[in-house]
Amino acid sequence: MRGGSKSFATKNGSCHLYPDRIEIENHDLAGRLGAFLYRRGFRRAWVLYLLLALGMALAAASSYLIDNMFLAAFFAILVPVALIGLWTQRSVTYAPVIPRKEIESVVYRPAVKGVSRATFIIFFRPRKRLMQRLIPLPGITQQGTSLADTAYWMMREEGLVE
């Protein structure tokens, strides 16, 4: 523990509970990339996804021009799917630090064996828009049940989960 914080393991790293903030550390590539994009601004992540959608649209057009209708249809279907996915996930963030004064609520979703892992969802309002940060806890192969219970009681002691 660092500086009087409580900490628990997450799926890809750890979560530290400080009196004034919550810090989520990710030790895998996807988590580091998400934190990098968040630090650089959310719009930068949108630009990357839009470039991906544009690339798929160009691939669909070029496949159509060379008479490969299967690939043209495949990429043409993927473009709106990517854009719809981007639009529906606009309130999800990879914020590595969440000040406690901005937190509105924390929801604990328990694990369903064989289907999903336990997750905390932190709803916070950094400016005017309500955002959410997902904190997935370790799964069953990593002693997930006992670690999820420990994390739940730590969040409850801190007054974040009721």
N, C-alpha and C positions, 0 to 999 in steps of 0.2 A: 504494500500500500504506500502511496506517495502523499505526503503532506496532509495526513489526517483524512484521507478519502476512503470510502468503502468501494470495493471493486468486485466484479464478478465476470466470469468468462461469457463471451458471446460466441456465435457460430464461427466468426472469422477473426476474433480479437478479444478485446475486453472493454468493459464499461466502468468508468470511475464516477462515483457520486460525490461531489464536493458540496459544501454549504451554499455556494452561489451559482453553480453550474453543473452540467452533466457532460462528461467527455466520453466519446466513443472512439476507440482506436481499432482500426482494421489492419490486419497483418497480411492480407492477401492482395493480389493485384487488382481485382475488381473494386475492392473497398478503397484502395489508395487512389485509383483512377477517379472514383466518385468523389472523394474528398478533394482531389486536385481540381476537378471541374467545378465543384461547389465554391472553392476558394476563388476561382477565376470568374465566378458569376454564373448564374443559372442559364443565362442566355447563351453562353458558350456551349453548354450541353445541348441546347436546342439546335444550335448551328450544326453540331456534329450529326445529330439525328436527321436534320433536314438534308444535309449533304448525303447521308446514307440513302434517304428516300429518293433524292435526285439521281443518285447513281443507279438505283434500282429502276427508276423510270427510264434512264438512258439505256440500261441493259434491255429493258422490255422493247424499247423502240428499235434498237439495233438488232435484236432477235427477230422482230417483225420484218425488218428490212431484208434479212437473209432467209426469210421464209421458215423460221423455226418457231412455229406457232405454240408449241408446248412451253418453251422457255419464255416466249412473249407473254403468254397467259399467266405463267408462274410469277414473273416479276410484276406484271400489272396487278395481280392480286396482292402481292406483298407491299406495294406502295401505300394503298389506303390502310392496310393493317398496321403498318409502321406509324402512320400519321395518327390513326385512332388511338393506338397504344401510347404514343407520346402525349396526346391531348388528355387521356384519362389519368395519366401518371403525373400531371403537372403540379399536383400539390405534395408529392412525395419528394423528400430531399435527403441528401447525404451529409447534412450538416454535422461536422465532427464535434462541435461545441454548442450546447444549448443552454442559455442562461435560464436559471430557475424562475426569474420574474416573468418570462415570456411563456412559460408552460401553463396551458389551460387544463389539460387532463392527461392521464396516463391510463391506457387500457391494457390489461393482461389477457392474452388469449392462450389458454392452456393447450398443450399438445394433444393431438389425436393420434394414438399409436398406429403406425404404418401409413399415415396420411399426411400429417403436418407436424411441425415442431412448435414449441412454445415461443411466443413472440410478445414483446412489449411494443405498443404503438404510442408514441409521444405526440400529442397534439399541441402545437405552440404557434404563437402569432408574432413573428419577428417584426413585421410592419403592420399592414392592414389585413393581409391575407392569411388565412389559417393554413398551416403546413403540417405535415406529419412525417415523423422519422420512425422507421421500423427498426427494431433491435431483435433479430432472431437469436434465440438461445441455442446451445448445443443440442444435437439430436441424440437419439437413443444409443448410438454406437459410442458416444463420448460421455456416458453416464449422465445423459441429458435430464432425466427425471430429478435426480438429486440436485444437480446444478440449477435447474429451473426453479425448484422449490427454494433454494438458497437465495437466488436472485429476487424471487417474488417477496420473500420476507425482508430482504434489504430495502427494496423499494417501498414496502409497506411501513417499515420503521422510519424511513425518511418522509413519510406522509405523502408520497406521490401516488400510490395505488390504494384504493379503499376496499 
